[in-house]
Amino acid sequence: MLELAPSDIDVAGWAHAVASVLAADVEADPVRHVAFVELVLEGTRRPWLREEIERWDRAHLNLAELGLRAAGSPDPAGDAQLVVAAITGLLLGQIASPRPDFEDKVFRPALERLFSSLVAERAPAG
């Protein structure tokens, strides 16, 4: 896995980058996100799909862990579950009930609060 040193990214910048890319992607192609959710649900009924679903899940968790490690989380692997779950839930909410101000008023602020709380536990250097 690619490693970044703690504090290589700041929480606000990370939240802004994630929110802008994912919000734009959902706005441009919401059907793709719905299809992914349907695929995950179908994986619960068809065991042969589970391996693919698990690969996607690991990829999402690895990306979250990388960002958390760089931001200075004391438990990046454990916190990755929270980040992936929060992002997934917020995006599903946007797909189900679209808001024109989603990125600026909902998504980015929620990610900033989440990321800040997860890295606030970091032990002081020194």
Secondary structure, 3 states (H helix, E strand, C coil): CCCCCCCCCCHHHHHHHHHHHHHHHHHHCHHHHHHHHHHHHHHHHCHHHHHHHHHHHHHHHHHHHHHHHHHCCCCHHHHHHHHHHHHHHHHHHHHHCCCCCHHHHHHHHHHHHHHHHHHCCCCCCC
